[in-house]
């Protein structure tokens, strides 16, 4: 007989994540049994105009069996911890926005590569899959529980996005279809960070984003490289957010860049503490208490945040 902790580890997934997982499975079955739908659902840069909707639909189905298995399992487990902290509405918004922005960047990159190389493969290669959003969700794990050790090798959560990208880039030298997934992973990671850094609304302060130093772009890189990355990142920060910096007081900053009380570092630390506490309480409950009905367990997780 399996213990209650092990059983609950593989149950109590949120309704929203199970719904999204069902969408991925149905989408995969659709393109497998009706291949003619691929040009209408996948992102094929040469056909995105006029089929602009594929900037959205391309992220919600997988072309391969292993892809749909990895995506659904990863979504269920990551959503199990992130959704109670963010809330269902914010979680769904994150998935939609990151997916759209990721494939928009993939589209622009493919068109640029075509004009640079004149290789038509960049125009007619089908891009599809949920892995861009999964890469963004890993950034969410990094933000909420950065020092939590995960997996059997005791890797801290804050390094998961970086390790995923490094392994993906390394494997691209030995695979033929790396162009079909590598840009999506890279842009998914960056768009996930961009959304959480600047766009995610914080109900407790009515501010947006997480401007703490612990969540800076340079934290994706090893410590020795950060003095090099920080100046480059600050240039892009001024380009992207120069207008918002002009109204610093409205966003919780002083003109010198120092945080106002309760606006960035302290508030971000409190949010990470709440996320870590919610995770620890959930894990402790799963180890000790037999699994209850899903609505009750989800309510407890929300109350703990």
DRENKESE-534568 format. One record per residue (C-alpha): residue in one letter; residue number from 0; x, y, z. Coordinates in pm, 1 decimal. Layout:
r residuo:a | num:NUM | xx:X | yy:Y | zz:Z
...
***
This chain:
r residuo:x | num:0 | xx:0.0 | yy:0.0 | zz:0.0
r residuo:x | num:1 | xx:123.2 | yy:350.0 | zz:-83.9
r residuo:x | num:2 | xx:152.0 | yy:608.5 | zz:189.3
r residuo:x | num:3 | xx:-85.8 | yy:907.6 | zz:197.8
r residuo:x | num:4 | xx:203.6 | yy:1148.1 | zz:130.0
r residuo:x | num:5 | xx:308.3 | yy:968.7 | zz:-188.7
r residuo:x | num:6 | xx:-51.1 | yy:934.0 | zz:-301.8
r residuo:x | num:7 | xx:-131.5 | yy:1301.4 | zz:-246.3
r residuo:x | num:8 | xx:185.6 | yy:1402.6 | zz:-428.2
r residuo:x | num:9 | xx:31.6 | yy:1267.3 | zz:-746.5
r residuo:x | num:10 | xx:-317.7 | yy:1399.4 | zz:-676.0
r residuo:x | num:11 | xx:-477.7 | yy:1726.2 | zz:-567.6
r residuo:x | num:12 | xx:-387.6 | yy:1899.0 | zz:-893.6
r residuo:x | num:13 | xx:-581.8 | yy:2220.0 | zz:-950.4
r residuo:x | num:14 | xx:-885.4 | yy:2225.8 | zz:-1175.6
r residuo:x | num:15 | xx:-734.5 | yy:2495.4 | zz:-1396.1
r residuo:x | num:16 | xx:-416.0 | yy:2297.7 | zz:-1457.5
r residuo:x | num:17 | xx:-612.7 | yy:1982.0 | zz:-1530.1
r residuo:x | num:18 | xx:-819.0 | yy:2180.5 | zz:-1778.2
r residuo:x | num:19 | xx:-507.3 | yy:2315.4 | zz:-1948.9
r residuo:x | num:20 | xx:-356.0 | yy:1966.1 | zz:-1953.9
r residuo:x | num:21 | xx:-672.3 | yy:1839.9 | zz:-2123.4
r residuo:x | num:22 | xx:-637.2 | yy:2112.3 | zz:-2386.8
r residuo:x | num:23 | xx:-280.4 | yy:1995.6 | zz:-2457.5
r residuo:x | num:24 | xx:-387.8 | yy:1631.8 | zz:-2489.7
r residuo:x | num:25 | xx:-685.6 | yy:1712.1 | zz:-2713.2
r residuo:x | num:26 | xx:-470.1 | yy:1940.6 | zz:-2927.5
r residuo:x | num:27 | xx:-211.3 | yy:1665.7 | zz:-2971.9
r residuo:x | num:28 | xx:-475.6 | yy:1410.2 | zz:-3068.4
r residuo:x | num:29 | xx:-628.8 | yy:1655.8 | zz:-3313.6
r residuo:x | num:30 | xx:-308.1 | yy:1715.4 | zz:-3509.0
r residuo:x | num:31 | xx:-224.2 | yy:1344.1 | zz:-3499.9
r residuo:x | num:32 | xx:-555.8 | yy:1231.3 | zz:-3644.9
r residuo:x | num:33 | xx:-614.5 | yy:1538.4 | zz:-3862.1
r residuo:x | num:34 | xx:-267.3 | yy:1652.6 | zz:-3980.0
r residuo:x | num:35 | xx:-426.8 | yy:1905.2 | zz:-4212.4
r residuo:x | num:36 | xx:-495.2 | yy:2124.3 | zz:-3908.0
r residuo:x | num:37 | xx:-124.3 | yy:2182.9 | zz:-3841.1
r residuo:x | num:38 | xx:-85.8 | yy:2474.3 | zz:-4087.9
r residuo:x | num:39 | xx:-380.2 | yy:2646.0 | zz:-3918.2
r residuo:x | num:40 | xx:-276.0 | yy:2585.8 | zz:-3557.2
r residuo:x | num:41 | xx:105.8 | yy:2580.3 | zz:-3556.9
r residuo:x | num:42 | xx:317.9 | yy:2890.4 | zz:-3604.2
r residuo:x | num:43 | xx:445.0 | yy:2877.6 | zz:-3962.5
r residuo:x | num:44 | xx:599.8 | yy:3222.1 | zz:-4017.1
r residuo:x | num:45 | xx:519.9 | yy:3237.4 | zz:-4388.3
r residuo:x | num:46 | xx:151.1 | yy:3178.9 | zz:-4310.1
r residuo:x | num:47 | xx:112.6 | yy:3377.2 | zz:-3991.3
r residuo:x | num:48 | xx:-27.6 | yy:3653.6 | zz:-4209.4
r residuo:x | num:49 | xx:-323.6 | yy:3613.7 | zz:-4249.1
r residuo:x | num:50 | xx:-337.5 | yy:3324.8 | zz:-3994.9
r residuo:x | num:51 | xx:-245.8 | yy:3553.4 | zz:-3706.0
r residuo:x | num:52 | xx:-431.2 | yy:3340.3 | zz:-3452.3
r residuo:x | num:53 | xx:-151.6 | yy:3081.6 | zz:-3463.8
r residuo:x | num:54 | xx:52.4 | yy:3315.1 | zz:-3243.0
r residuo:x | num:55 | xx:-187.7 | yy:3195.2 | zz:-2972.3
r residuo:x | num:56 | xx:-289.9 | yy:2844.7 | zz:-3078.1
r residuo:x | num:57 | xx:64.9 | yy:2720.6 | zz:-3145.8
r residuo:x | num:58 | xx:142.2 | yy:2697.5 | zz:-2775.4
r residuo:x | num:59 | xx:-150.2 | yy:2476.7 | zz:-2678.5
r residuo:x | num:60 | xx:-67.0 | yy:2153.1 | zz:-2856.8
r residuo:x | num:61 | xx:235.3 | yy:1928.3 | zz:-2900.2
r residuo:x | num:62 | xx:351.9 | yy:1760.9 | zz:-3218.4
r residuo:x | num:63 | xx:513.1 | yy:1460.9 | zz:-3043.8
r residuo:x | num:64 | xx:399.4 | yy:1206.6 | zz:-2786.3
r residuo:x | num:65 | xx:692.8 | yy:1270.0 | zz:-2551.7
r residuo:x | num:66 | xx:627.0 | yy:1642.1 | zz:-2584.1
r residuo:x | num:67 | xx:267.2 | yy:1617.0 | zz:-2466.4
r residuo:x | num:68 | xx:365.9 | yy:1384.6 | zz:-2179.2
r residuo:x | num:69 | xx:640.7 | yy:1617.1 | zz:-2054.5
r residuo:x | num:70 | xx:423.4 | yy:1926.1 | zz:-2093.7
r residuo:x | num:71 | xx:117.7 | yy:1789.2 | zz:-1914.0
r residuo:x | num:72 | xx:313.4 | yy:1639.7 | zz:-1624.0
r residuo:x | num:73 | xx:526.0 | yy:1953.4 | zz:-1579.7
r residuo:x | num:74 | xx:220.1 | yy:2178.3 | zz:-1596.3
r residuo:x | num:75 | xx:32.6 | yy:1977.2 | zz:-1333.2
r residuo:x | num:76 | xx:321.3 | yy:1974.9 | zz:-1085.5
r residuo:x | num:77 | xx:436.9 | yy:2334.7 | zz:-1129.9
r residuo:x | num:78 | xx:82.1 | yy:2464.9 | zz:-1133.9
r residuo:x | num:79 | xx:12.8 | yy:2274.1 | zz:-813.7
r residuo:x | num:80 | xx:254.2 | yy:2505.2 | zz:-632.0
r residuo:x | num:81 | xx:228.9 | yy:2829.4 | zz:-830.9
r residuo:x | num:82 | xx:-146.4 | yy:2862.7 | zz:-876.0
r residuo:x | num:83 | xx:-232.0 | yy:2872.7 | zz:-502.0
r residuo:x | num:84 | xx:25.4 | yy:3150.1 | zz:-455.3
r residuo:x | num:85 | xx:-69.2 | yy:3358.1 | zz:-760.7
r residuo:x | num:86 | xx:-438.2 | yy:3277.6 | zz:-778.0
r residuo:x | num:87 | xx:-618.8 | yy:3106.7 | zz:-1067.7
r residuo:x | num:88 | xx:-690.3 | yy:3427.8 | zz:-1259.7
r residuo:x | num:89 | xx:-330.3 | yy:3548.0 | zz:-1243.3
r residuo:x | num:90 | xx:-196.2 | yy:3201.6 | zz:-1328.9
r residuo:x | num:91 | xx:-414.5 | yy:3184.4 | zz:-1640.8
r residuo:x | num:92 | xx:-315.5 | yy:3538.6 | zz:-1736.8
r residuo:x | num:93 | xx:52.2 | yy:3447.6 | zz:-1701.5
r residuo:x | num:94 | xx:8.9 | yy:3142.2 | zz:-1927.0
r residuo:x | num:95 | xx:-174.7 | yy:3341.9 | zz:-2195.2
r residuo:x | num:96 | xx:56.4 | yy:3645.0 | zz:-2198.9
r residuo:x | num:97 | xx:383.5 | yy:3448.3 | zz:-2187.6
r residuo:x | num:98 | xx:264.4 | yy:3210.1 | zz:-2458.7
r residuo:x | num:99 | xx:160.9 | yy:3495.3 | zz:-2690.5
r residuo:x | num:100 | xx:476.3 | yy:3703.7 | zz:-2636.5
r residuo:x | num:101 | xx:699.2 | yy:3397.6 | zz:-2676.8
r residuo:x | num:102 | xx:559.3 | yy:3301.6 | zz:-3014.9
r residuo:x | num:103 | xx:550.1 | yy:3664.1 | zz:-3127.1
r residuo:x | num:104 | xx:926.5 | yy:3679.5 | zz:-3062.7
r residuo:x | num:105 | xx:977.2 | yy:3345.2 | zz:-3238.2
r residuo:x | num:106 | xx:788.4 | yy:3479.9 | zz:-3540.8
r residuo:x | num:107 | xx:996.9 | yy:3798.3 | zz:-3557.3
r residuo:x | num:108 | xx:1319.9 | yy:3599.3 | zz:-3513.3
r residuo:x | num:109 | xx:1228.7 | yy:3352.3 | zz:-3788.0
r residuo:x | num:110 | xx:1151.2 | yy:3634.3 | zz:-4031.6
r residuo:x | num:111 | xx:1479.3 | yy:3807.6 | zz:-3943.1
r residuo:x | num:112 | xx:1677.7 | yy:3486.3 | zz:-3990.7
r residuo:x | num:113 | xx:1518.8 | yy:3435.0 | zz:-4330.1
r residuo:x | num:114 | xx:1621.0 | yy:3780.2 | zz:-4450.4
r residuo:x | num:115 | xx:1972.5 | yy:3728.6 | zz:-4313.9
r residuo:x | num:116 | xx:2028.6 | yy:3376.6 | zz:-4449.0
r residuo:x | num:117 | xx:1770.2 | yy:3353.6 | zz:-4729.0
r residuo:x | num:118 | xx:1692.7 | yy:2999.9 | zz:-4610.0
r residuo:x | num:119 | xx:1324.2 | yy:2923.5 | zz:-4657.5
r residuo:x | num:120 | xx:1330.8 | yy:2664.1 | zz:-4379.9
r residuo:x | num:121 | xx:1283.1 | yy:2950.2 | zz:-4132.9
r residuo:x | num:122 | xx:962.3 | yy:3050.4 | zz:-4309.3
r residuo:x | num:123 | xx:801.9 | yy:2706.8 | zz:-4329.4
r residuo:x | num:124 | xx:922.1 | yy:2533.4 | zz:-4013.5
r residuo:x | num:125 | xx:621.7 | yy:2464.3 | zz:-3783.5
r residuo:x | num:126 | xx:672.3 | yy:2596.3 | zz:-3431.7
r residuo:x | num:127 | xx:445.1 | yy:2452.1 | zz:-3164.0
r residuo:x | num:128 | xx:448.1 | yy:2335.2 | zz:-2805.1
r residuo:x | num:129 | xx:387.8 | yy:2440.8 | zz:-2446.7
r residuo:x | num:130 | xx:756.9 | yy:2440.7 | zz:-2350.3
r residuo:x | num:131 | xx:781.9 | yy:2819.1 | zz:-2374.5
r residuo:x | num:132 | xx:522.1 | yy:2859.0 | zz:-2099.7
r residuo:x | num:133 | xx:688.4 | yy:2583.1 | zz:-1896.0
r residuo:x | num:134 | xx:1016.9 | yy:2774.7 | zz:-1914.9
r residuo:x | num:135 | xx:831.4 | yy:3079.9 | zz:-1787.0
r residuo:x | num:136 | xx:678.3 | yy:2880.3 | zz:-1501.8
r residuo:x | num:137 | xx:1027.9 | yy:2772.9 | zz:-1397.8
r residuo:x | num:138 | xx:1106.2 | yy:3142.7 | zz:-1358.9
r residuo:x | num:139 | xx:803.0 | yy:3165.7 | zz:-1130.9
r residuo:x | num:140 | xx:945.9 | yy:2883.5 | zz:-918.1
r residuo:x | num:141 | xx:1276.9 | yy:3071.9 | zz:-908.5
r residuo:x | num:142 | xx:1100.1 | yy:3384.1 | zz:-786.9
r residuo:x | num:143 | xx:887.2 | yy:3229.1 | zz:-512.9
r residuo:x | num:144 | xx:1117.3 | yy:2965.4 | zz:-362.2
r residuo:x | num:145 | xx:1469.2 | yy:3053.7 | zz:-486.6
r residuo:x | num:146 | xx:1658.8 | yy:2874.6 | zz:-209.4
r residuo:x | num:147 | xx:1437.3 | yy:2565.9 | zz:-192.9
r residuo:x | num:148 | xx:1630.0 | yy:2253.3 | zz:-292.6
r residuo:x | num:149 | xx:1453.8 | yy:2039.9 | zz:-549.9
r residuo:x | num:150 | xx:1516.3 | yy:1714.1 | zz:-731.0
r residuo:x | num:151 | xx:1738.3 | yy:1434.6 | zz:-609.5
r residuo:x | num:152 | xx:2059.4 | yy:1624.2 | zz:-680.9
r residuo:x | num:153 | xx:1962.5 | yy:1906.5 | zz:-441.9
r residuo:x | num:154 | xx:1958.5 | yy:2187.9 | zz:-696.0
r residuo:x | num:155 | xx:1829.6 | yy:2520.3 | zz:-567.2
r residuo:x | num:156 | xx:1515.2 | yy:2634.7 | zz:-745.6
r residuo:x | num:157 | xx:1672.9 | yy:2963.7 | zz:-849.5
r residuo:x | num:158 | xx:1903.6 | yy:2778.6 | zz:-1089.5
r residuo:x | num:159 | xx:1636.3 | yy:2568.1 | zz:-1263.7
r residuo:x | num:160 | xx:1570.3 | yy:2811.4 | zz:-1553.1
r residuo:x | num:161 | xx:1942.6 | yy:2864.0 | zz:-1615.9
r residuo:x | num:162 | xx:2024.4 | yy:2492.9 | zz:-1605.2
r residuo:x | num:163 | xx:1734.0 | yy:2416.6 | zz:-1840.4
r residuo:x | num:164 | xx:1861.6 | yy:2668.2 | zz:-2095.2
r residuo:x | num:165 | xx:2223.1 | yy:2552.4 | zz:-2069.5
r residuo:x | num:166 | xx:2124.2 | yy:2188.4 | zz:-2121.7
r residuo:x | num:167 | xx:1895.0 | yy:2281.6 | zz:-2411.2
r residuo:x | num:168 | xx:2164.6 | yy:2487.7 | zz:-2582.6
r residuo:x | num:169 | xx:2419.7 | yy:2209.7 | zz:-2531.4
r residuo:x | num:170 | xx:2184.1 | yy:1945.2 | zz:-2670.7
r residuo:x | num:171 | xx:2110.3 | yy:2163.6 | zz:-2974.6
r residuo:x | num:172 | xx:2457.7 | yy:2081.1 | zz:-3109.3
r residuo:x | num:173 | xx:2363.2 | yy:1714.2 | zz:-3127.3
r residuo:x | num:174 | xx:2003.4 | yy:1734.0 | zz:-3252.9
r residuo:x | num:175 | xx:1872.4 | yy:1821.8 | zz:-3595.2
r residuo:x | num:176 | xx:1549.9 | yy:1996.4 | zz:-3495.1
r residuo:x | num:177 | xx:1683.8 | yy:2226.3 | zz:-3223.6
r residuo:x | num:178 | xx:1559.9 | yy:2533.0 | zz:-3412.9
r residuo:x | num:179 | xx:1204.1 | yy:2412.3 | zz:-3351.1
r residuo:x | num:180 | xx:1229.2 | yy:2429.0 | zz:-2970.8
r residuo:x | num:181 | xx:1535.8 | yy:2629.0 | zz:-2862.5
r residuo:x | num:182 | xx:1402.6 | yy:2978.5 | zz:-2952.4
r residuo:x | num:183 | xx:1076.4 | yy:2896.9 | zz:-2773.6
r residuo:x | num:184 | xx:1259.9 | yy:2797.0 | zz:-2455.2
r residuo:x | num:185 | xx:1483.0 | yy:3104.8 | zz:-2461.0
r residuo:x | num:186 | xx:1201.4 | yy:3350.8 | zz:-2526.2
r residuo:x | num:187 | xx:970.8 | yy:3169.7 | zz:-2283.5
r residuo:x | num:188 | xx:1226.7 | yy:3211.4 | zz:-2006.0
r residuo:x | num:189 | xx:1282.9 | yy:3577.4 | zz:-2084.8
r residuo:x | num:190 | xx:914.0 | yy:3660.7 | zz:-2125.9
r residuo:x | num:191 | xx:832.9 | yy:3481.9 | zz:-1801.2
r residuo:x | num:192 | xx:1093.7 | yy:3692.6 | zz:-1622.7
r residuo:x | num:193 | xx:979.7 | yy:4010.8 | zz:-1799.7
r residuo:x | num:194 | xx:618.8 | yy:3954.3 | zz:-1694.9
r residuo:x | num:195 | xx:704.4 | yy:3879.0 | zz:-1332.3
r residuo:x | num:196 | xx:962.4 | yy:4156.3 | zz:-1314.8
r residuo:x | num:197 | xx:751.3 | yy:4438.6 | zz:-1459.8
r residuo:x | num:198 | xx:389.9 | yy:4339.2 | zz:-1529.2
r residuo:x | num:199 | xx:246.6 | yy:4107.6 | zz:-1264.0
r residuo:x | num:200 | xx:8.7 | yy:4300.0 | zz:-1041.2
r residuo:x | num:201 | xx:58.4 | yy:4265.6 | zz:-666.0
r residuo:x | num:202 | xx:-281.5 | yy:4296.2 | zz:-495.2
r residuo:x | num:203 | xx:-124.5 | yy:4353.0 | zz:-154.4
r residuo:x | num:204 | xx:49.5 | yy:4676.4 | zz:-267.4
r residuo:x | num:205 | xx:-137.3 | yy:4762.5 | zz:-591.5
r residuo:x | num:206 | xx:203.3 | yy:4783.0 | zz:-759.6
r residuo:x | num:207 | xx:338.3 | yy:4583.4 | zz:-1050.5
r residuo:x | num:208 | xx:634.1 | yy:4352.0 | zz:-1078.4
r residuo:x | num:209 | xx:919.2 | yy:4241.6 | zz:-857.4
r residuo:x | num:210 | xx:1205.9 | yy:4495.9 | zz:-875.2
r residuo:x | num:211 | xx:1414.5 | yy:4332.4 | zz:-602.3
r residuo:x | num:212 | xx:1785.0 | yy:4273.1 | zz:-661.7
r residuo:x | num:213 | xx:1734.9 | yy:3901.3 | zz:-593.0
r residuo:x | num:214 | xx:1522.0 | yy:3879.9 | zz:-908.2
r residuo:x | num:215 | xx:1740.1 | yy:4089.6 | zz:-1137.9
r residuo:x | num:216 | xx:1822.0 | yy:3954.6 | zz:-1484.0
r residuo:x | num:217 | xx:2183.6 | yy:3896.0 | zz:-1382.2
r residuo:x | num:218 | xx:2071.3 | yy:3638.2 | zz:-1122.4
r residuo:x | num:219 | xx:2028.8 | yy:3391.8 | zz:-1408.8
r residuo:x | num:220 | xx:2406.1 | yy:3396.4 | zz:-1447.3
r residuo:x | num:221 | xx:2691.0 | yy:3283.4 | zz:-1217.5
r residuo:x | num:222 | xx:2822.2 | yy:3540.6 | zz:-972.2
r residuo:x | num:223 | xx:3147.2 | yy:3620.1 | zz:-1162.9
r residuo:x | num:224 | xx:2950.9 | yy:3720.1 | zz:-1474.7
r residuo:x | num:225 | xx:2706.0 | yy:3954.2 | zz:-1302.4
r residuo:x | num:226 | xx:2928.6 | yy:4266.5 | zz:-1312.6
r residuo:x | num:227 | xx:2932.0 | yy:4222.9 | zz:-1691.7
r residuo:x | num:228 | xx:2561.3 | yy:4144.7 | zz:-1727.2
r residuo:x | num:229 | xx:2427.5 | yy:4420.8 | zz:-1501.4
r residuo:x | num:230 | xx:2538.5 | yy:4718.0 | zz:-1718.0
r residuo:x | num:231 | xx:2398.5 | yy:4550.7 | zz:-2030.7
r residuo:x | num:232 | xx:2071.2 | yy:4468.3 | zz:-1855.7
r residuo:x | num:233 | xx:2041.1 | yy:4825.9 | zz:-1728.2
r residuo:x | num:234 | xx:2057.7 | yy:4956.5 | zz:-2087.4
r residuo:x | num:235 | xx:1764.1 | yy:4737.6 | zz:-2191.0
r residuo:x | num:236 | xx:1585.8 | yy:4833.8 | zz:-1869.7
r residuo:x | num:237 | xx:1610.0 | yy:5203.0 | zz:-1959.5
r residuo:x | num:238 | xx:1497.4 | yy:5134.0 | zz:-2316.3
r residuo:x | num:239 | xx:1197.8 | yy:4924.9 | zz:-2212.5
r residuo:x | num:240 | xx:1101.9 | yy:5107.1 | zz:-1895.2
r residuo:x | num:241 | xx:1238.4 | yy:5457.2 | zz:-1932.6
r residuo:x | num:242 | xx:891.8 | yy:5605.6 | zz:-1937.5
r residuo:x | num:243 | xx:789.5 | yy:5428.2 | zz:-1619.2
r residuo:x | num:244 | xx:1108.6 | yy:5545.0 | zz:-1450.8
r residuo:x | num:245 | xx:999.5 | yy:5901.9 | zz:-1517.1
r residuo:x | num:246 | xx:712.8 | yy:5843.2 | zz:-1274.9
r residuo:x | num:247 | xx:909.7 | yy:5661.2 | zz:-1011.6
r residuo:x | num:248 | xx:710.1 | yy:5773.4 | zz:-715.9
r residuo:x | num:249 | xx:395.3 | yy:5617.9 | zz:-861.2
r residuo:x | num:250 | xx:573.5 | yy:5283.2 | zz:-891.7
r residuo:x | num:251 | xx:744.0 | yy:5275.9 | zz:-555.6
r residuo:x | num:252 | xx:1090.2 | yy:5407.1 | zz:-638.6
r residuo:x | num:253 | xx:1289.9 | yy:5717.6 | zz:-563.8
r residuo:x | num:254 | xx:1460.5 | yy:5903.4 | zz:-847.9
r residuo:x | num:255 | xx:1795.4 | yy:5763.8 | zz:-739.1
r residuo:x | num:256 | xx:1672.9 | yy:5408.5 | zz:-781.6
r residuo:x | num:257 | xx:1650.4 | yy:5334.8 | zz:-407.9
r residuo:x | num:258 | xx:1329.6 | yy:5164.8 | zz:-297.1
r residuo:x | num:259 | xx:1064.6 | yy:5338.6 | zz:-98.9
r residuo:x | num:260 | xx:956.3 | yy:5162.6 | zz:221.0
r residuo:x | num:261 | xx:755.2 | yy:4849.8 | zz:149.2
r residuo:x | num:262 | xx:785.5 | yy:4882.3 | zz:-228.8
r residuo:x | num:263 | xx:1042.2 | yy:4639.8 | zz:-365.5
r residuo:x | num:264 | xx:1304.8 | yy:4440.5 | zz:-176.0
r residuo:x | num:265 | xx:1115.0 | yy:4411.9 | zz:150.6
r residuo:x | num:266 | xx:785.6 | yy:4339.4 | zz:-22.5
r residuo:x | num:267 | xx:944.0 | yy:4086.2 | zz:-258.1
r residuo:x | num:268 | xx:1108.1 | yy:3913.0 | zz:37.4
r residuo:x | num:269 | xx:775.7 | yy:3891.5 | zz:218.3
r residuo:x | num:270 | xx:612.7 | yy:3746.5 | zz:-91.2
r residuo:x | num:271 | xx:883.7 | yy:3482.2 | zz:-126.6
r residuo:x | num:272 | xx:845.2 | yy:3399.6 | zz:241.0
r residuo:x | num:273 | xx:471.8 | yy:3352.4 | zz:193.3
r residuo:x | num:274 | xx:533.2 | yy:3133.8 | zz:-108.9
r residuo:x | num:275 | xx:790.5 | yy:2921.7 | zz:74.5
r residuo:x | num:276 | xx:565.9 | yy:2895.7 | zz:379.1
r residuo:x | num:277 | xx:269.3 | yy:2790.6 | zz:165.9
r residuo:x | num:278 | xx:484.8 | yy:2528.4 | zz:-6.1
r residuo:x | num:279 | xx:621.3 | yy:2393.6 | zz:322.1
r residuo:x | num:280 | xx:274.0 | yy:2375.6 | zz:475.8
r residuo:x | num:281 | xx:140.6 | yy:2197.4 | zz:169.6
r residuo:x | num:282 | xx:423.1 | yy:1944.1 | zz:169.4
r residuo:x | num:283 | xx:383.8 | yy:1886.2 | zz:543.1
r residuo:x | num:284 | xx:11.2 | yy:1831.0 | zz:500.2
r residuo:x | num:285 | xx:69.4 | yy:1584.0 | zz:217.5
r residuo:x | num:286 | xx:312.9 | yy:1384.8 | zz:428.5
r residuo:x | num:287 | xx:92.0 | yy:1364.3 | zz:735.2
r residuo:x | num:288 | xx:-271.9 | yy:1396.2 | zz:635.5
r residuo:x | num:289 | xx:-454.8 | yy:1157.2 | zz:401.4
r residuo:x | num:290 | xx:-568.1 | yy:1328.8 | zz:80.1
r residuo:x | num:291 | xx:-900.9 | yy:1508.0 | zz:104.6
r residuo:x | num:292 | xx:-1126.8 | yy:1633.2 | zz:-167.2
r residuo:x | num:293 | xx:-964.1 | yy:1869.0 | zz:-417.6
r residuo:x | num:294 | xx:-1174.0 | yy:2174.4 | zz:-341.7
r residuo:x | num:295 | xx:-1086.5 | yy:2163.4 | zz:28.5
r residuo:x | num:296 | xx:-711.1 | yy:2120.3 | zz:-29.8
r residuo:x | num:297 | xx:-700.3 | yy:2404.3 | zz:-281.6
r residuo:x | num:298 | xx:-888.7 | yy:2630.3 | zz:-40.9
r residuo:x | num:299 | xx:-638.8 | yy:2554.9 | zz:237.2
r residuo:x | num:300 | xx:-347.8 | yy:2640.8 | zz:9.5
r residuo:x | num:301 | xx:-505.6 | yy:2972.6 | zz:-85.1
r residuo:x | num:302 | xx:-578.6 | yy:3058.8 | zz:275.7
r residuo:x | num:303 | xx:-216.0 | yy:2996.6 | zz:370.8
r residuo:x | num:304 | xx:-79.6 | yy:3256.4 | zz:127.0
***
